[in-house]
Amino acid sequence: MYKQLSWFSILWLFVTACSTSGGNQSYGPQSSVAVSSGTISSGTQSPEVADQAGQTLSHRACTGTAKPKFTHLPMNPQDFAFILPYGLMVDGHVTPVDHQYFSPMVFNSKPDTYPVYAMADGQLVDIQTRTHLGQGPNQAVTITDHRLIFSSSCRLFYYYDLITSMAPDVQAGYDASNHNFAVKAGQVIGYIGGQTLDFAVWDTDNVLSGFIVPEHYSSEGWKIYTADPLNYYSDDIKAQALAKYIRVADPRSGKIDYDVDGKLIGTWFMANADGSTTGYSGTGKSDYWTTHLVFAPYFLDPTGFVLSIGNWSGGASQFTSQNSTPDPATVTVDTGLVKYDLVKFHGAKADGSTWDNMTFSTPISLQKESTIQGCMLVQMTDTRKIKAEAVAGKACSLVSGFSSAAVNYIR
């Protein structure tokens, strides 16, 4: 008998695979170059800047500026159980995840069980691959994941990841077209099974306002353009998608950008000795996330918040606060030293029972566990600077203040 694994286990497989992927380029951060503010502004972009971003994301294959509605979901509604929103933080995904998850109706299905479709007429402009062993009943199977980028124009894109095989005609057409293959809405482009389908929309006209310094994300240049898919769906597929959404709070599609200038809430990056930071690219290695620290709402229940710690003893980990105070959105320089007793958490269904992460249920709330795992000390030292220390194995009542292990973070 195999052990049935939740999608969290598959996601961890994805996290580790991302750091060692093959194909045209690595999926994870590309470099460890210090970045500074002032090059990219948040909000609406000029046409020239938006088009330049589109050219970069499409390897100079995109054309035009139109934003046609998407008329076909990535999967047939009967083939997936639910859609998880943007914003998950789990294991090495320390910062809020920049894609949604379509969870197969039978999670532990065989690879290639379910067809995946093009959402609109457009161009397939990139395919990257990596291989890994499967999980659950597929643990002896070598799986090739495919990451695909589609361009509707230089202003609008969507992408898929974890597709387990390509439709032969699409792969052949892509290979023969200098990596710029025309697809039609509703066309089968590949298959998936035994893992979630990753999906996101990018709109280069807009940079997310909750990233105070967008340049910090230069190693994953698409991230700052992440957009709410619902705004691009035709009315009929919007209704189909909403019927499978787990999250009930607005924005229904989730959120990844929580920075507020002068407040603790949001994403922080470890500071270098000279006061700069490598930003999201972190160490530039497979454990790039060890330099990340996040204080942000739980992605399914934003009434609770998560402390996501990249350099936690034993590996990146996520916690919530035992007493839920103070809210990171209220912590400023004037607050002084803050201590959070750290406890683990899980999703709970409306009846209070633990959600299995594999079947549709809504709403899902954050349920705290009882054992204190450690203490997070944090203090804002300036508008965009904090000092933080995660102390494993001790309640905050046993920790008087910072030690020499404290770390400076900036944004």
C-alpha positions in Angstrom: 0.0 0.0 0.0 1.2 3.5 -0.8 0.8 6.3 1.6 -1.7 8.8 0.3 -0.1 12.3 0.1 -1.7 15.6 0.3 -1.1 18.3 -2.3 1.3 19.9 0.3 3.7 17.0 -0.2 3.5 17.4 -4.0 4.1 21.1 -3.6 7.3 20.4 -1.6 8.4 18.2 -4.4 7.8 21.2 -6.7 9.8 23.5 -4.4 12.8 21.2 -4.5 12.5 20.5 -8.2 12.4 24.2 -9.0 15.9 24.7 -7.7 17.4 22.1 -10.0 15.2 22.2 -13.1 16.4 21.6 -16.6 15.1 23.0 -19.8 15.9 26.5 -21.1 16.6 27.9 -17.7 16.3 27.3 -14.0 12.8 27.9 -12.6 14.1 29.4 -9.4 15.9 32.8 -8.9 18.6 33.3 -11.5 21.2 35.4 -9.7 22.4 36.9 -6.5 22.9 40.5 -7.6 22.3 43.3 -5.2 19.4 45.5 -6.2 18.2 48.9 -5.2 15.0 50.9 -5.5 14.1 53.5 -8.1 14.1 51.7 -11.5 10.5 50.3 -11.5 7.5 52.0 -10.0 4.3 50.2 -8.8 0.9 50.9 -10.3 0.1 51.6 -14.0 3.0 51.4 -16.3 3.7 53.5 -19.4 3.0 51.8 -22.7 6.7 51.7 -23.5 7.5 50.0 -20.2 4.6 47.6 -20.4 5.6 46.5 -24.0 9.3 46.1 -23.0 8.2 43.8 -20.1 6.1 41.8 -22.5 9.0 41.4 -24.9 11.2 40.2 -22.0 8.6 37.7 -20.8 8.0 36.3 -24.3 11.6 36.2 -25.4 10.7 38.9 -27.9 7.9 36.8 -29.5 4.8 38.9 -28.4 2.9 41.3 -30.6 0.2 43.8 -30.1 -1.5 45.2 -27.0 -5.0 43.6 -27.0 -6.4 41.8 -23.9 -9.0 39.4 -25.2 -11.1 37.6 -22.7 -10.2 34.0 -21.8 -13.0 31.7 -22.9 -11.9 28.3 -21.7 -10.6 27.2 -18.3 -7.3 25.3 -18.1 -9.2 22.1 -17.2 -12.7 20.9 -17.6 -14.8 21.7 -14.5 -15.5 18.0 -13.9 -11.8 17.2 -13.9 -10.7 19.4 -11.0 -12.0 19.5 -7.4 -11.2 23.0 -6.5 -9.0 26.0 -7.1 -6.5 27.3 -4.5 -5.8 31.0 -4.5 -2.6 33.0 -4.8 -0.7 33.5 -1.6 0.1 30.1 -0.1 3.2 30.0 2.1 4.6 26.5 2.7 8.1 25.1 3.3 10.5 26.7 0.9 7.7 28.8 -0.6 8.4 31.4 2.1 7.0 34.4 0.3 3.3 34.2 -0.9 3.1 31.9 -3.9 2.4 33.7 -7.2 0.2 31.1 -8.8 -3.1 29.3 -8.2 -3.6 25.5 -8.1 -6.1 23.5 -10.0 -6.4 20.3 -7.9 -7.3 17.2 -9.9 -10.6 15.5 -9.1 -8.7 12.4 -8.2 -5.5 13.7 -6.8 -3.5 10.5 -6.8 -4.4 9.9 -10.5 -1.9 8.7 -13.0 0.2 11.2 -15.0 -1.6 12.4 -18.1 -5.1 11.6 -16.8 -6.7 15.0 -17.5 -6.4 17.2 -20.6 -5.2 20.8 -20.2 -6.5 23.5 -22.6 -5.5 26.8 -24.1 -7.6 29.6 -22.5 -7.7 31.9 -25.5 -6.3 32.4 -29.0 -2.7 33.3 -28.7 0.9 32.2 -28.9 2.8 29.5 -27.0 6.1 31.3 -26.5 8.0 29.2 -24.0 8.3 25.6 -22.8 10.6 24.5 -20.0 11.0 21.0 -18.6 12.3 19.2 -15.6 12.1 15.6 -14.4 11.5 14.0 -11.0 10.1 10.9 -9.4 6.3 10.9 -8.7 4.6 10.6 -5.4 2.0 8.2 -3.9 1.0 5.6 -6.5 3.4 7.2 -9.0 6.5 7.0 -6.8 8.3 4.7 -9.2 7.5 6.8 -12.2 9.8 9.4 -13.7 7.7 12.4 -14.5 8.6 15.2 -16.9 7.0 18.5 -15.8 6.4 21.2 -18.4 6.1 24.9 -17.8 4.3 26.8 -20.5 4.0 30.6 -21.2 1.2 31.9 -23.5 1.0 35.4 -24.9 -2.3 37.0 -25.8 -0.3 40.2 -26.6 2.7 42.0 -25.2 0.4 43.2 -22.3 -1.3 39.9 -21.3 0.1 36.5 -20.5 -0.9 33.3 -18.7 1.2 30.3 -17.7 0.9 26.7 -16.6 3.3 24.5 -14.7 3.4 20.8 -13.7 1.9 19.6 -17.0 2.9 15.9 -17.2 3.0 15.6 -21.0 2.5 17.8 -24.1 0.0 17.1 -26.9 2.2 15.8 -29.7 0.9 18.3 -32.3 1.5 21.2 -30.0 5.1 20.1 -29.1 5.9 19.5 -32.7 4.4 22.9 -33.8 6.3 24.7 -31.1 9.6 23.1 -32.0 9.0 23.9 -35.7 7.9 27.5 -35.2 11.0 29.0 -33.6 9.2 28.8 -30.2 6.2 31.0 -31.2 3.3 28.6 -31.9 -0.3 29.7 -32.5 -2.9 28.1 -30.3 -6.7 28.3 -30.3 -9.0 28.7 -27.3 -10.1 25.2 -26.1 -7.3 23.4 -27.9 -5.8 20.6 -26.0 -2.2 21.5 -25.3 -1.2 18.8 -22.8 -2.2 16.5 -19.9 -1.8 16.4 -16.1 -2.3 13.9 -13.3 -1.1 13.0 -9.9 -0.3 16.7 -9.0 -1.8 20.1 -9.2 -1.8 22.4 -12.2 -0.1 25.7 -11.5 -1.6 28.7 -13.2 -1.3 32.5 -13.2 -2.1 35.6 -15.3 0.4 38.4 -15.9 -0.7 41.9 -17.0 2.3 44.1 -17.9 0.3 47.3 -17.7 0.3 47.0 -13.9 2.9 46.4 -11.3 1.5 45.2 -7.9 1.3 48.1 -5.5 2.1 45.9 -2.5 5.7 45.3 -3.5 7.4 48.5 -2.2 10.6 47.8 -4.1 9.7 45.8 -7.3 13.4 45.4 -8.2 13.8 43.0 -5.4 11.9 40.5 -7.5 14.0 40.9 -10.7 15.1 37.2 -10.6 11.5 36.2 -11.2 10.5 39.1 -13.4 6.9 37.9 -14.0 6.0 38.1 -10.3 5.3 41.8 -10.1 2.8 41.6 -12.9 0.6 38.9 -11.3 -3.0 39.7 -12.0 -6.5 38.5 -10.8 -7.6 35.9 -13.4 -11.3 36.8 -12.7 -10.8 40.1 -14.4 -9.9 38.4 -17.7 -12.5 35.6 -17.8 -15.6 35.6 -20.0 -18.7 35.6 -17.8 -19.4 31.9 -18.3 -15.9 30.6 -17.3 -15.8 33.2 -14.4 -18.9 31.5 -13.0 -17.3 28.0 -13.5 -14.1 29.1 -11.7 -15.9 30.8 -8.8 -17.9 27.6 -8.1 -14.6 25.9 -7.4 -12.9 28.6 -5.4 -12.0 27.6 -1.8 -11.4 31.2 -0.6 -14.5 33.2 0.2 -12.8 36.5 1.3 -12.0 39.3 -1.2 -10.0 39.3 -3.3 -11.4 35.8 -4.1 -8.4 34.9 -6.3 -5.9 35.7 -3.4 -3.1 38.1 -3.0 0.7 38.0 -2.9 1.8 41.6 -2.2 1.3 42.9 1.3 4.0 45.5 1.9 3.0 48.7 3.6 5.6 51.4 4.0 6.4 51.8 7.7 4.5 48.7 8.8 5.7 45.2 9.7 3.3 43.4 7.4 4.6 42.0 4.1 7.9 40.5 2.8 11.4 41.2 4.1 14.8 40.2 2.7 18.0 39.7 4.7 20.4 42.7 4.5 24.0 42.4 3.3 26.8 43.9 5.3 26.8 47.0 3.1 23.1 47.5 3.7 22.0 46.2 0.3 20.0 43.0 -0.4 19.9 40.3 -3.0 16.1 40.4 -2.7 14.1 37.5 -3.8 17.1 35.7 -5.3 18.5 35.3 -1.8 21.5 33.0 -1.7 21.3 32.4 -5.4 21.4 28.7 -4.6 18.8 25.9 -4.1 18.0 27.3 -0.7 17.6 30.8 -1.9 14.6 31.3 0.4 16.7 31.2 3.6 17.0 35.0 3.4 13.2 35.6 3.2 10.9 36.5 6.1 7.2 37.3 5.8 4.4 38.5 8.0 1.2 38.1 6.0 -2.4 36.9 6.1 -3.3 33.2 5.8 -4.2 32.7 2.1 -7.5 31.0 2.8 -8.6 33.0 5.9 -7.1 36.5 6.0 -8.5 37.1 9.5 -5.4 35.1 10.7 -1.8 35.8 9.9 1.3 33.7 9.1 4.9 34.1 10.1 6.9 32.5 7.3 10.5 32.0 8.2 13.2 31.1 5.7 16.1 30.6 8.2 14.1 28.5 10.8 16.2 25.9 12.5 15.9 22.7 10.5 14.5 24.4 7.4 12.0 27.0 6.2 8.7 26.8 8.1 5.4 28.6 8.7 3.7 29.5 12.0 1.0 31.7 13.4 0.9 33.6 16.6 -0.5 31.9 19.7 -2.4 35.0 20.8 -2.7 36.7 17.4 -1.4 40.0 18.6 -0.1 42.4 17.6 -1.4 42.4 14.1 1.7 43.0 11.8 -0.4 45.6 10.0 -0.3 47.8 13.1 3.4 47.3 14.1 5.6 50.4 13.4 8.9 51.8 14.6 7.1 53.3 17.6 5.9 49.8 18.7 9.3 48.7 19.8 10.2 45.1 20.4 7.5 42.6 19.6 7.4 38.9 20.6 5.3 36.3 18.9 4.8 32.8 20.5 4.9 30.5 17.4 2.5 27.7 16.9 1.7 25.5 13.9 -1.7 25.6 12.2 -3.9 23.8 9.8 -7.0 24.5 7.7 -10.4 23.8 9.4 -13.7 23.2 7.8 -16.9 25.0 8.8 -17.8 22.3 11.3 -14.4 22.6 13.0 -12.9 19.4 11.6 -9.5 19.4 9.9 -9.6 19.9 6.1 -7.8 17.1 4.2 -6.4 19.5 1.6 -7.7 17.3 -1.2 -11.5 17.7 -1.3 -13.7 20.8 -1.9 -14.9 22.5 1.2 -15.6 26.1 2.0 -15.1 28.2 4.0 -11.7 27.1 5.4 -10.4 28.9 8.5 -7.0 29.0 10.2 -7.0 26.6 13.2 -4.1 27.0 15.6 -2.4 24.1 17.3 -1.5 24.2 21.0 2.2 23.5 21.3 4.5 26.5 21.3 7.3 25.8 18.8 9.4 28.9 19.5 9.5 32.6 19.7 9.9 35.3 17.0 11.5 38.6 18.2 11.1 41.5 15.8 11.5 45.2 15.9 11.2 47.8 13.2 14.3 50.0 13.3 13.4 52.2 10.4 10.6 52.6 7.8 12.1 49.8 5.7 14.3 48.0 8.2 13.7 45.4 10.9 15.8 43.3 13.3 14.5 39.8 13.8 15.4 36.6 15.5 13.6 33.2 15.5 14.3 31.2 18.6 13.4 27.6 18.3 12.1 25.5 21.2 11.4 28.4 23.7 8.3 30.3 24.6 8.7 34.1 24.5 8.4 34.2 28.3 11.8 32.5 28.4 13.4 35.0 25.9 14.4 38.4 27.2 15.6 40.0 24.0 17.8 39.7 21.0 21.0 37.7 21.0 24.0 37.9 18.7 22.0 35.6 16.3 19.6 38.4 15.4 19.4 39.3 11.7 18.7 42.6 9.9 16.2 42.6 7.1 15.2 45.4 4.6 12.9 46.1 1.8 
